[in-house]
Amino acid sequence: MTDQLTYRDLAALMKKGAGLTVDPDELERRPGNEFAAFGLDSLGLLGIVGELENRHELAMPSEADKCRTPKEFLDLVNAHLAAGV
């Protein structure tokens, strides 16, 4: 995984952290759709945030588990990773 999270990375995290198989191309085609449209609930999003924190040994922003769309999540997480906070 690079320093910037991609839709492909997010799809892999959805599989690992929430047990959902989602086509990364579908995430990229519909980045403004709510996570619920892809079958992801708030508990699954918490699993993804936890997985990211473990991989990067970096606390994710508290807002990360409140993101409603893939685009919102990627924008927030990538800005946080770029800042290295």
PDB file of N, CA, C and O in Angstrom:
ATOM      1  N   MET A   1       0.843  -1.173   0.000  1.00  0.00           N
ATOM      2  CA  MET A   1       0.000   0.000   0.000  1.00  0.00           C
ATOM      3  C   MET A   1       0.890   1.239   0.000  1.00  0.00           C
ATOM      4  O   MET A   1       1.869   1.307   0.742  1.00  0.00           O
ATOM      5  N   THR A   2       0.545   2.213  -0.833  1.00  0.00           N
ATOM      6  CA  THR A   2       1.315   3.450  -0.904  1.00  0.00           C
ATOM      7  C   THR A   2       0.897   4.381   0.234  1.00  0.00           C
ATOM      8  O   THR A   2       0.045   4.045   1.057  1.00  0.00           O
ATOM      9  N   ASP A   3       1.521   5.560   0.256  1.00  0.00           N
ATOM     10  CA  ASP A   3       1.158   6.553   1.261  1.00  0.00           C
ATOM     11  C   ASP A   3      -0.226   7.135   1.009  1.00  0.00           C
ATOM     12  O   ASP A   3      -0.850   7.675   1.922  1.00  0.00           O
ATOM     13  N   GLN A   4      -0.702   7.027  -0.212  1.00  0.00           N
ATOM     14  CA  GLN A   4      -2.043   7.498  -0.542  1.00  0.00           C
ATOM     15  C   GLN A   4      -2.953   6.296  -0.768  1.00  0.00           C
ATOM     16  O   GLN A   4      -2.642   5.404  -1.557  1.00  0.00           O
ATOM     17  N   LEU A   5      -4.061   6.288  -0.077  1.00  0.00           N
ATOM     18  CA  LEU A   5      -5.027   5.208  -0.177  1.00  0.00           C
ATOM     19  C   LEU A   5      -5.823   5.359  -1.471  1.00  0.00           C
ATOM     20  O   LEU A   5      -6.313   6.447  -1.771  1.00  0.00           O
ATOM     21  N   THR A   6      -5.956   4.278  -2.239  1.00  0.00           N
ATOM     22  CA  THR A   6      -6.705   4.294  -3.492  1.00  0.00           C
ATOM     23  C   THR A   6      -8.029   3.564  -3.295  1.00  0.00           C
ATOM     24  O   THR A   6      -8.270   2.962  -2.248  1.00  0.00           O
ATOM     25  N   TYR A   7      -8.882   3.625  -4.314  1.00  0.00           N
ATOM     26  CA  TYR A   7     -10.139   2.881  -4.255  1.00  0.00           C
ATOM     27  C   TYR A   7      -9.867   1.374  -4.197  1.00  0.00           C
ATOM     28  O   TYR A   7     -10.601   0.630  -3.547  1.00  0.00           O
ATOM     29  N   ARG A   8      -8.821   0.939  -4.872  1.00  0.00           N
ATOM     30  CA  ARG A   8      -8.437  -0.472  -4.815  1.00  0.00           C
ATOM     31  C   ARG A   8      -8.025  -0.854  -3.388  1.00  0.00           C
ATOM     32  O   ARG A   8      -8.403  -1.915  -2.891  1.00  0.00           O
ATOM     33  N   ASP A   9      -7.258   0.006  -2.744  1.00  0.00           N
ATOM     34  CA  ASP A   9      -6.867  -0.224  -1.350  1.00  0.00           C
ATOM     35  C   ASP A   9      -8.096  -0.262  -0.446  1.00  0.00           C
ATOM     36  O   ASP A   9      -8.203  -1.109   0.441  1.00  0.00           O
ATOM     37  N   LEU A  10      -9.013   0.661  -0.680  1.00  0.00           N
ATOM     38  CA  LEU A  10     -10.222   0.714   0.138  1.00  0.00           C
ATOM     39  C   LEU A  10     -11.046  -0.556  -0.029  1.00  0.00           C
ATOM     40  O   LEU A  10     -11.574  -1.084   0.950  1.00  0.00           O
ATOM     41  N   ALA A  11     -11.160  -1.048  -1.249  1.00  0.00           N
ATOM     42  CA  ALA A  11     -11.898  -2.295  -1.482  1.00  0.00           C
ATOM     43  C   ALA A  11     -11.236  -3.452  -0.730  1.00  0.00           C
ATOM     44  O   ALA A  11     -11.928  -4.290  -0.153  1.00  0.00           O
ATOM     45  N   ALA A  12      -9.901  -3.503  -0.734  1.00  0.00           N
ATOM     46  CA  ALA A  12      -9.185  -4.558   0.002  1.00  0.00           C
ATOM     47  C   ALA A  12      -9.417  -4.421   1.504  1.00  0.00           C
ATOM     48  O   ALA A  12      -9.570  -5.420   2.207  1.00  0.00           O
ATOM     49  N   LEU A  13      -9.442  -3.182   1.992  1.00  0.00           N
ATOM     50  CA  LEU A  13      -9.703  -2.951   3.410  1.00  0.00           C
ATOM     51  C   LEU A  13     -11.135  -3.324   3.773  1.00  0.00           C
ATOM     52  O   LEU A  13     -11.384  -3.820   4.872  1.00  0.00           O
ATOM     53  N   MET A  14     -12.068  -3.095   2.872  1.00  0.00           N
ATOM     54  CA  MET A  14     -13.456  -3.481   3.124  1.00  0.00           C
ATOM     55  C   MET A  14     -13.563  -4.996   3.243  1.00  0.00           C
ATOM     56  O   MET A  14     -14.347  -5.507   4.044  1.00  0.00           O
ATOM     57  N   LYS A  15     -12.779  -5.709   2.451  1.00  0.00           N
ATOM     58  CA  LYS A  15     -12.761  -7.175   2.520  1.00  0.00           C
ATOM     59  C   LYS A  15     -12.142  -7.633   3.846  1.00  0.00           C
ATOM     60  O   LYS A  15     -12.702  -8.480   4.543  1.00  0.00           O
ATOM     61  N   LYS A  16     -11.000  -7.073   4.178  1.00  0.00           N
ATOM     62  CA  LYS A  16     -10.287  -7.507   5.374  1.00  0.00           C
ATOM     63  C   LYS A  16     -10.939  -7.009   6.664  1.00  0.00           C
ATOM     64  O   LYS A  16     -11.079  -7.770   7.622  1.00  0.00           O
ATOM     65  N   GLY A  17     -11.335  -5.745   6.691  1.00  0.00           N
ATOM     66  CA  GLY A  17     -11.854  -5.155   7.921  1.00  0.00           C
ATOM     67  C   GLY A  17     -13.329  -5.361   8.166  1.00  0.00           C
ATOM     68  O   GLY A  17     -13.793  -5.268   9.302  1.00  0.00           O
ATOM     69  N   ALA A  18     -14.091  -5.649   7.079  1.00  0.00           N
ATOM     70  CA  ALA A  18     -15.537  -5.772   7.230  1.00  0.00           C
ATOM     71  C   ALA A  18     -16.106  -7.023   6.577  1.00  0.00           C
ATOM     72  O   ALA A  18     -17.299  -7.298   6.699  1.00  0.00           O
ATOM     73  N   GLY A  19     -15.259  -7.787   5.881  1.00  0.00           N
ATOM     74  CA  GLY A  19     -15.740  -9.012   5.245  1.00  0.00           C
ATOM     75  C   GLY A  19     -16.589  -8.790   4.007  1.00  0.00           C
ATOM     76  O   GLY A  19     -17.344  -9.677   3.610  1.00  0.00           O
ATOM     77  N   LEU A  20     -16.477  -7.610   3.385  1.00  0.00           N
ATOM     78  CA  LEU A  20     -17.263  -7.298   2.185  1.00  0.00           C
ATOM     79  C   LEU A  20     -16.407  -7.374   0.936  1.00  0.00           C
ATOM     80  O   LEU A  20     -15.284  -6.871   0.913  1.00  0.00           O
ATOM     81  N   THR A  21     -16.930  -7.993  -0.087  1.00  0.00           N
ATOM     82  CA  THR A  21     -16.259  -8.001  -1.377  1.00  0.00           C
ATOM     83  C   THR A  21     -16.912  -6.936  -2.243  1.00  0.00           C
ATOM     84  O   THR A  21     -18.084  -7.041  -2.606  1.00  0.00           O
ATOM     85  N   VAL A  22     -16.137  -5.909  -2.567  1.00  0.00           N
ATOM     86  CA  VAL A  22     -16.627  -4.789  -3.365  1.00  0.00           C
ATOM     87  C   VAL A  22     -15.668  -4.579  -4.525  1.00  0.00           C
ATOM     88  O   VAL A  22     -14.450  -4.586  -4.344  1.00  0.00           O
ATOM     89  N   ASP A  23     -16.218  -4.394  -5.705  1.00  0.00           N
ATOM     90  CA  ASP A  23     -15.413  -4.119  -6.888  1.00  0.00           C
ATOM     91  C   ASP A  23     -14.812  -2.716  -6.757  1.00  0.00           C
ATOM     92  O   ASP A  23     -15.548  -1.734  -6.661  1.00  0.00           O
ATOM     93  N   PRO A  24     -13.478  -2.617  -6.752  1.00  0.00           N
ATOM     94  CA  PRO A  24     -12.864  -1.292  -6.607  1.00  0.00           C
ATOM     95  C   PRO A  24     -13.247  -0.333  -7.729  1.00  0.00           C
ATOM     96  O   PRO A  24     -13.311   0.878  -7.515  1.00  0.00           O
ATOM     97  N   ASP A  25     -13.502  -0.863  -8.920  1.00  0.00           N
ATOM     98  CA  ASP A  25     -13.923   0.000 -10.025  1.00  0.00           C
ATOM     99  C   ASP A  25     -15.300   0.601  -9.736  1.00  0.00           C
ATOM    100  O   ASP A  25     -15.582   1.735 -10.122  1.00  0.00           O
ATOM    101  N   GLU A  26     -16.144  -0.158  -9.062  1.00  0.00           N
ATOM    102  CA  GLU A  26     -17.467   0.333  -8.694  1.00  0.00           C
ATOM    103  C   GLU A  26     -17.341   1.455  -7.653  1.00  0.00           C
ATOM    104  O   GLU A  26     -18.061   2.451  -7.724  1.00  0.00           O
ATOM    105  N   LEU A  27     -16.435   1.293  -6.696  1.00  0.00           N
ATOM    106  CA  LEU A  27     -16.194   2.358  -5.716  1.00  0.00           C
ATOM    107  C   LEU A  27     -15.739   3.628  -6.425  1.00  0.00           C
ATOM    108  O   LEU A  27     -16.178   4.728  -6.092  1.00  0.00           O
ATOM    109  N   GLU A  28     -14.862   3.466  -7.396  1.00  0.00           N
ATOM    110  CA  GLU A  28     -14.325   4.622  -8.109  1.00  0.00           C
ATOM    111  C   GLU A  28     -15.367   5.272  -9.017  1.00  0.00           C
ATOM    112  O   GLU A  28     -15.367   6.490  -9.193  1.00  0.00           O
ATOM    113  N   ARG A  29     -16.253   4.459  -9.590  1.00  0.00           N
ATOM    114  CA  ARG A  29     -17.307   4.999 -10.452  1.00  0.00           C
ATOM    115  C   ARG A  29     -18.382   5.731  -9.649  1.00  0.00           C
ATOM    116  O   ARG A  29     -19.024   6.653 -10.152  1.00  0.00           O
ATOM    117  N   ARG A  30     -18.571   5.311  -8.398  1.00  0.00           N
ATOM    118  CA  ARG A  30     -19.643   5.882  -7.566  1.00  0.00           C
ATOM    119  C   ARG A  30     -19.087   6.385  -6.225  1.00  0.00           C
ATOM    120  O   ARG A  30     -19.574   5.977  -5.171  1.00  0.00           O
ATOM    121  N   PRO A  31     -18.087   7.255  -6.249  1.00  0.00           N
ATOM    122  CA  PRO A  31     -17.431   7.665  -5.003  1.00  0.00           C
ATOM    123  C   PRO A  31     -18.322   8.470  -4.067  1.00  0.00           C
ATOM    124  O   PRO A  31     -18.045   8.556  -2.871  1.00  0.00           O
ATOM    125  N   GLY A  32     -19.381   9.055  -4.595  1.00  0.00           N
ATOM    126  CA  GLY A  32     -20.277   9.857  -3.771  1.00  0.00           C
ATOM    127  C   GLY A  32     -21.422   9.073  -3.165  1.00  0.00           C
ATOM    128  O   GLY A  32     -22.182   9.606  -2.357  1.00  0.00           O
ATOM    129  N   ASN A  33     -21.555   7.803  -3.550  1.00  0.00           N
ATOM    130  CA  ASN A  33     -22.603   6.967  -2.952  1.00  0.00           C
ATOM    131  C   ASN A  33     -22.240   6.658  -1.511  1.00  0.00           C
ATOM    132  O   ASN A  33     -21.066   6.501  -1.176  1.00  0.00           O
ATOM    133  N   GLU A  34     -23.240   6.573  -0.675  1.00  0.00           N
ATOM    134  CA  GLU A  34     -22.981   6.256   0.724  1.00  0.00           C
ATOM    135  C   GLU A  34     -22.452   4.838   0.862  1.00  0.00           C
ATOM    136  O   GLU A  34     -22.765   3.964   0.053  1.00  0.00           O
ATOM    137  N   PHE A  35     -21.643   4.617   1.902  1.00  0.00           N
ATOM    138  CA  PHE A  35     -21.094   3.292   2.153  1.00  0.00           C
ATOM    139  C   PHE A  35     -22.192   2.239   2.252  1.00  0.00           C
ATOM    140  O   PHE A  35     -21.985   1.090   1.860  1.00  0.00           O
ATOM    141  N   ALA A  36     -23.346   2.616   2.767  1.00  0.00           N
ATOM    142  CA  ALA A  36     -24.446   1.664   2.913  1.00  0.00           C
ATOM    143  C   ALA A  36     -24.839   1.052   1.570  1.00  0.00           C
ATOM    144  O   ALA A  36     -25.272  -0.099   1.521  1.00  0.00           O
ATOM    145  N   ALA A  37     -24.694   1.803   0.488  1.00  0.00           N
ATOM    146  CA  ALA A  37     -25.015   1.288  -0.849  1.00  0.00           C
ATOM    147  C   ALA A  37     -24.087   0.141  -1.246  1.00  0.00           C
ATOM    148  O   ALA A  37     -24.422  -0.668  -2.112  1.00  0.00           O
ATOM    149  N   PHE A  38     -22.921   0.078  -0.607  1.00  0.00           N
ATOM    150  CA  PHE A  38     -21.956  -0.994  -0.870  1.00  0.00           C
ATOM    151  C   PHE A  38     -22.027  -2.080   0.199  1.00  0.00           C
ATOM    152  O   PHE A  38     -21.264  -3.046   0.165  1.00  0.00           O
ATOM    153  N   GLY A  39     -22.955  -1.913   1.155  1.00  0.00           N
ATOM    154  CA  GLY A  39     -23.127  -2.913   2.209  1.00  0.00           C
ATOM    155  C   GLY A  39     -22.302  -2.661   3.456  1.00  0.00           C
ATOM    156  O   GLY A  39     -22.266  -3.506   4.350  1.00  0.00           O
ATOM    157  N   LEU A  40     -21.642  -1.520   3.535  1.00  0.00           N
ATOM    158  CA  LEU A  40     -20.783  -1.229   4.680  1.00  0.00           C
ATOM    159  C   LEU A  40     -21.543  -0.417   5.717  1.00  0.00           C
ATOM    160  O   LEU A  40     -22.111   0.631   5.409  1.00  0.00           O
ATOM    161  N   ASP A  41     -21.546  -0.911   6.948  1.00  0.00           N
ATOM    162  CA  ASP A  41     -22.186  -0.177   8.039  1.00  0.00           C
ATOM    163  C   ASP A  41     -21.121   0.478   8.918  1.00  0.00           C
ATOM    164  O   ASP A  41     -19.927   0.374   8.639  1.00  0.00           O
ATOM    165  N   SER A  42     -21.557   1.147   9.969  1.00  0.00           N
ATOM    166  CA  SER A  42     -20.619   1.883  10.820  1.00  0.00           C
ATOM    167  C   SER A  42     -19.637   0.962  11.532  1.00  0.00           C
ATOM    168  O   SER A  42     -18.484   1.337  11.746  1.00  0.00           O
ATOM    169  N   LEU A  43     -20.072  -0.224  11.896  1.00  0.00           N
ATOM    170  CA  LEU A  43     -19.167  -1.177  12.545  1.00  0.00           C
ATOM    171  C   LEU A  43     -18.080  -1.633  11.569  1.00  0.00           C
ATOM    172  O   LEU A  43     -16.917  -1.767  11.948  1.00  0.00           O
ATOM    173  N   GLY A  44     -18.457  -1.867  10.328  1.00  0.00           N
ATOM    174  CA  GLY A  44     -17.475  -2.232   9.308  1.00  0.00           C
ATOM    175  C   GLY A  44     -16.479  -1.124   9.060  1.00  0.00           C
ATOM    176  O   GLY A  44     -15.293  -1.381   8.852  1.00  0.00           O
ATOM    177  N   LEU A  45     -16.961   0.121   9.083  1.00  0.00           N
ATOM    178  CA  LEU A  45     -16.064   1.258   8.885  1.00  0.00           C
ATOM    179  C   LEU A  45     -15.077   1.360  10.043  1.00  0.00           C
ATOM    180  O   LEU A  45     -13.915   1.710   9.837  1.00  0.00           O
ATOM    181  N   LEU A  46     -15.523   1.060  11.243  1.00  0.00           N
ATOM    182  CA  LEU A  46     -14.609   1.031  12.394  1.00  0.00           C
ATOM    183  C   LEU A  46     -13.519  -0.017  12.192  1.00  0.00           C
ATOM    184  O   LEU A  46     -12.363   0.212  12.547  1.00  0.00           O
ATOM    185  N   GLY A  47     -13.881  -1.160  11.627  1.00  0.00           N
ATOM    186  CA  GLY A  47     -12.898  -2.201  11.337  1.00  0.00           C
ATOM    187  C   GLY A  47     -11.857  -1.730  10.342  1.00  0.00           C
ATOM    188  O   GLY A  47     -10.675  -2.047  10.474  1.00  0.00           O
ATOM    189  N   ILE A  48     -12.289  -0.977   9.352  1.00  0.00           N
ATOM    190  CA  ILE A  48     -11.372  -0.440   8.345  1.00  0.00           C
ATOM    191  C   ILE A  48     -10.428   0.581   8.976  1.00  0.00           C
ATOM    192  O   ILE A  48      -9.226   0.569   8.713  1.00  0.00           O
ATOM    193  N   VAL A  49     -10.972   1.455   9.802  1.00  0.00           N
ATOM    194  CA  VAL A  49     -10.149   2.458  10.485  1.00  0.00           C
ATOM    195  C   VAL A  49      -9.109   1.760  11.362  1.00  0.00           C
ATOM    196  O   VAL A  49      -7.941   2.147  11.370  1.00  0.00           O
ATOM    197  N   GLY A  50      -9.532   0.733  12.097  1.00  0.00           N
ATOM    198  CA  GLY A  50      -8.597  -0.017  12.939  1.00  0.00           C
ATOM    199  C   GLY A  50      -7.492  -0.668  12.134  1.00  0.00           C
ATOM    200  O   GLY A  50      -6.330  -0.653  12.540  1.00  0.00           O
ATOM    201  N   GLU A  51      -7.846  -1.239  10.996  1.00  0.00           N
ATOM    202  CA  GLU A  51      -6.846  -1.866  10.123  1.00  0.00           C
ATOM    203  C   GLU A  51      -5.837  -0.833   9.620  1.00  0.00           C
ATOM    204  O   GLU A  51      -4.637  -1.101   9.582  1.00  0.00           O
ATOM    205  N   LEU A  52      -6.323   0.340   9.236  1.00  0.00           N
ATOM    206  CA  LEU A  52      -5.423   1.407   8.785  1.00  0.00           C
ATOM    207  C   LEU A  52      -4.495   1.856   9.899  1.00  0.00           C
ATOM    208  O   LEU A  52      -3.309   2.086   9.665  1.00  0.00           O
ATOM    209  N   GLU A  53      -5.017   1.980  11.094  1.00  0.00           N
ATOM    210  CA  GLU A  53      -4.184   2.399  12.221  1.00  0.00           C
ATOM    211  C   GLU A  53      -3.089   1.377  12.495  1.00  0.00           C
ATOM    212  O   GLU A  53      -1.955   1.746  12.799  1.00  0.00           O
ATOM    213  N   ASN A  54      -3.422   0.106  12.391  1.00  0.00           N
ATOM    214  CA  ASN A  54      -2.419  -0.943  12.592  1.00  0.00           C
ATOM    215  C   ASN A  54      -1.358  -0.913  11.492  1.00  0.00           C
ATOM    216  O   ASN A  54      -0.168  -1.041  11.782  1.00  0.00           O
ATOM    217  N   ARG A  55      -1.766  -0.751  10.261  1.00  0.00           N
ATOM    218  CA  ARG A  55      -0.817  -0.753   9.139  1.00  0.00           C
ATOM    219  C   ARG A  55       0.136   0.424   9.171  1.00  0.00           C
ATOM    220  O   ARG A  55       1.326   0.286   8.888  1.00  0.00           O
ATOM    221  N   HIS A  56      -0.395   1.576   9.517  1.00  0.00           N
ATOM    222  CA  HIS A  56       0.405   2.801   9.448  1.00  0.00           C
ATOM    223  C   HIS A  56       0.957   3.222  10.799  1.00  0.00           C
ATOM    224  O   HIS A  56       1.690   4.206  10.898  1.00  0.00           O
ATOM    225  N   GLU A  57       0.605   2.473  11.841  1.00  0.00           N
ATOM    226  CA  GLU A  57       1.023   2.816  13.205  1.00  0.00           C
ATOM    227  C   GLU A  57       0.786   4.296  13.470  1.00  0.00           C
ATOM    228  O   GLU A  57       1.656   5.009  13.970  1.00  0.00           O
ATOM    229  N   LEU A  58      -0.407   4.730  13.120  1.00  0.00           N
ATOM    230  CA  LEU A  58      -0.776   6.129  13.194  1.00  0.00           C
ATOM    231  C   LEU A  58      -2.270   6.199  13.484  1.00  0.00           C
ATOM    232  O   LEU A  58      -3.066   5.554  12.801  1.00  0.00           O
ATOM    233  N   ALA A  59      -2.654   6.974  14.486  1.00  0.00           N
ATOM    234  CA  ALA A  59      -4.080   7.136  14.785  1.00  0.00           C
ATOM    235  C   ALA A  59      -4.750   7.888  13.639  1.00  0.00           C
ATOM    236  O   ALA A  59      -4.241   8.900  13.159  1.00  0.00           O
ATOM    237  N   MET A  60      -5.889   7.379  13.215  1.00  0.00           N
ATOM    238  CA  MET A  60      -6.654   8.043  12.173  1.00  0.00           C
ATOM    239  C   MET A  60      -7.499   9.143  12.823  1.00  0.00           C
ATOM    240  O   MET A  60      -7.779   9.084  14.020  1.00  0.00           O
ATOM    241  N   PRO A  61      -7.904  10.142  12.041  1.00  0.00           N
ATOM    242  CA  PRO A  61      -8.724  11.216  12.599  1.00  0.00           C
ATOM    243  C   PRO A  61     -10.029  10.645  13.169  1.00  0.00           C
ATOM    244  O   PRO A  61     -10.573   9.668  12.656  1.00  0.00           O
ATOM    245  N   SER A  62     -10.506  11.269  14.224  1.00  0.00           N
ATOM    246  CA  SER A  62     -11.729  10.777  14.865  1.00  0.00           C
ATOM    247  C   SER A  62     -12.927  10.830  13.918  1.00  0.00           C
ATOM    248  O   SER A  62     -13.889  10.085  14.104  1.00  0.00           O
ATOM    249  N   GLU A  63     -12.884  11.685  12.920  1.00  0.00           N
ATOM    250  CA  GLU A  63     -13.983  11.794  11.958  1.00  0.00           C
ATOM    251  C   GLU A  63     -14.017  10.634  10.964  1.00  0.00           C
ATOM    252  O   GLU A  63     -15.017  10.451  10.271  1.00  0.00           O
ATOM    253  N   ALA A  64     -12.955   9.860  10.883  1.00  0.00           N
ATOM    254  CA  ALA A  64     -12.854   8.812   9.861  1.00  0.00           C
ATOM    255  C   ALA A  64     -13.991   7.808   9.950  1.00  0.00           C
ATOM    256  O   ALA A  64     -14.504   7.362   8.923  1.00  0.00           O
ATOM    257  N   ASP A  65     -14.389   7.447  11.160  1.00  0.00           N
ATOM    258  CA  ASP A  65     -15.448   6.455  11.277  1.00  0.00           C
ATOM    259  C   ASP A  65     -16.844   7.052  11.106  1.00  0.00           C
ATOM    260  O   ASP A  65     -17.846   6.353  11.251  1.00  0.00           O
ATOM    261  N   LYS A  66     -16.901   8.337  10.801  1.00  0.00           N
ATOM    262  CA  LYS A  66     -18.180   8.995  10.553  1.00  0.00           C
ATOM    263  C   LYS A  66     -18.367   9.359   9.080  1.00  0.00           C
ATOM    264  O   LYS A  66     -19.410   9.895   8.704  1.00  0.00           O
ATOM    265  N   CYS A  67     -17.379   9.077   8.257  1.00  0.00           N
ATOM    266  CA  CYS A  67     -17.479   9.364   6.826  1.00  0.00           C
ATOM    267  C   CYS A  67     -18.632   8.567   6.237  1.00  0.00           C
ATOM    268  O   CYS A  67     -18.884   7.426   6.626  1.00  0.00           O
ATOM    269  N   ARG A  68     -19.321   9.184   5.300  1.00  0.00           N
ATOM    270  CA  ARG A  68     -20.497   8.539   4.718  1.00  0.00           C
ATOM    271  C   ARG A  68     -20.253   7.969   3.315  1.00  0.00           C
ATOM    272  O   ARG A  68     -21.007   7.117   2.844  1.00  0.00           O
ATOM    273  N   THR A  69     -19.184   8.452   2.648  1.00  0.00           N
ATOM    274  CA  THR A  69     -18.929   8.010   1.280  1.00  0.00           C
ATOM    275  C   THR A  69     -17.463   7.613   1.109  1.00  0.00           C
ATOM    276  O   THR A  69     -16.608   8.049   1.880  1.00  0.00           O
ATOM    277  N   PRO A  70     -17.172   6.791   0.105  1.00  0.00           N
ATOM    278  CA  PRO A  70     -15.780   6.449  -0.172  1.00  0.00           C
ATOM    279  C   PRO A  70     -14.913   7.679  -0.447  1.00  0.00           C
ATOM    280  O   PRO A  70     -13.783   7.754   0.035  1.00  0.00           O
ATOM    281  N   LYS A  71     -15.425   8.641  -1.211  1.00  0.00           N
ATOM    282  CA  LYS A  71     -14.647   9.841  -1.518  1.00  0.00           C
ATOM    283  C   LYS A  71     -14.331  10.633  -0.255  1.00  0.00           C
ATOM    284  O   LYS A  71     -13.194  11.058  -0.049  1.00  0.00           O
ATOM    285  N   GLU A  72     -15.327  10.825   0.576  1.00  0.00           N
ATOM    286  CA  GLU A  72     -15.120  11.558   1.826  1.00  0.00           C
ATOM    287  C   GLU A  72     -14.056  10.860   2.682  1.00  0.00           C
ATOM    288  O   GLU A  72     -13.185  11.512   3.258  1.00  0.00           O
ATOM    289  N   PHE A  73     -14.138   9.534   2.758  1.00  0.00           N
ATOM    290  CA  PHE A  73     -13.191   8.759   3.554  1.00  0.00           C
ATOM    291  C   PHE A  73     -11.783   8.871   2.992  1.00  0.00           C
ATOM    292  O   PHE A  73     -10.837   9.141   3.732  1.00  0.00           O
ATOM    293  N   LEU A  74     -11.636   8.664   1.674  1.00  0.00           N
ATOM    294  CA  LEU A  74     -10.308   8.733   1.060  1.00  0.00           C
ATOM    295  C   LEU A  74      -9.710  10.129   1.174  1.00  0.00           C
ATOM    296  O   LEU A  74      -8.517  10.267   1.446  1.00  0.00           O
ATOM    297  N   ASP A  75     -10.516  11.159   0.971  1.00  0.00           N
ATOM    298  CA  ASP A  75     -10.004  12.526   1.089  1.00  0.00           C
ATOM    299  C   ASP A  75      -9.478  12.783   2.500  1.00  0.00           C
ATOM    300  O   ASP A  75      -8.391  13.336   2.663  1.00  0.00           O
ATOM    301  N   LEU A  76     -10.233  12.389   3.510  1.00  0.00           N
ATOM    302  CA  LEU A  76      -9.846  12.605   4.900  1.00  0.00           C
ATOM    303  C   LEU A  76      -8.596  11.810   5.253  1.00  0.00           C
ATOM    304  O   LEU A  76      -7.643  12.359   5.805  1.00  0.00           O
ATOM    305  N   VAL A  77      -8.599  10.523   4.936  1.00  0.00           N
ATOM    306  CA  VAL A  77      -7.472   9.661   5.301  1.00  0.00           C
ATOM    307  C   VAL A  77      -6.209  10.064   4.537  1.00  0.00           C
ATOM    308  O   VAL A  77      -5.128  10.112   5.124  1.00  0.00           O
ATOM    309  N   ASN A  78      -6.327  10.350   3.261  1.00  0.00           N
ATOM    310  CA  ASN A  78      -5.145  10.741   2.483  1.00  0.00           C
ATOM    311  C   ASN A  78      -4.557  12.064   2.952  1.00  0.00           C
ATOM    312  O   ASN A  78      -3.336  12.219   2.969  1.00  0.00           O
ATOM    313  N   ALA A  79      -5.396  13.015   3.330  1.00  0.00           N
ATOM    314  CA  ALA A  79      -4.884  14.270   3.868  1.00  0.00           C
ATOM    315  C   ALA A  79      -4.145  14.007   5.189  1.00  0.00           C
ATOM    316  O   ALA A  79      -3.105  14.606   5.464  1.00  0.00           O
ATOM    317  N   HIS A  80      -4.693  13.117   5.982  1.00  0.00           N
ATOM    318  CA  HIS A  80      -4.076  12.772   7.267  1.00  0.00           C
ATOM    319  C   HIS A  80      -2.741  12.052   7.063  1.00  0.00           C
ATOM    320  O   HIS A  80      -1.761  12.350   7.746  1.00  0.00           O
ATOM    321  N   LEU A  81      -2.707  11.111   6.129  1.00  0.00           N
ATOM    322  CA  LEU A  81      -1.466  10.391   5.837  1.00  0.00           C
ATOM    323  C   LEU A  81      -0.402  11.330   5.273  1.00  0.00           C
ATOM    324  O   LEU A  81       0.775  11.218   5.615  1.00  0.00           O
ATOM    325  N   ALA A  82      -0.818  12.255   4.407  1.00  0.00           N
ATOM    326  CA  ALA A  82       0.135  13.200   3.825  1.00  0.00           C
ATOM    327  C   ALA A  82       0.727  14.106   4.894  1.00  0.00           C
ATOM    328  O   ALA A  82       1.899  14.476   4.825  1.00  0.00           O
ATOM    329  N   ALA A  83      -0.090  14.463   5.882  1.00  0.00           N
ATOM    330  CA  ALA A  83       0.390  15.320   6.964  1.00  0.00           C
ATOM    331  C   ALA A  83       1.274  14.567   7.944  1.00  0.00           C
ATOM    332  O   ALA A  83       2.088  15.164   8.648  1.00  0.00           O
ATOM    333  N   GLY A  84       1.105  13.235   7.982  1.00  0.00           N
ATOM    334  CA  GLY A  84       1.908  12.403   8.866  1.00  0.00           C
ATOM    335  C   GLY A  84       1.653  12.677  10.341  1.00  0.00           C
ATOM    336  O   GLY A  84       2.517  12.459  11.190  1.00  0.00           O
ATOM    337  N   VAL A  85       0.459  13.156  10.622  1.00  0.00           N
ATOM    338  CA  VAL A  85       0.108  13.511  12.009  1.00  0.00           C
ATOM    339  C   VAL A  85      -0.144  12.282  12.842  1.00  0.00           C
ATOM    340  O   VAL A  85      -0.450  12.394  14.029  1.00  0.00           O
TER     341      VAL A  85
END
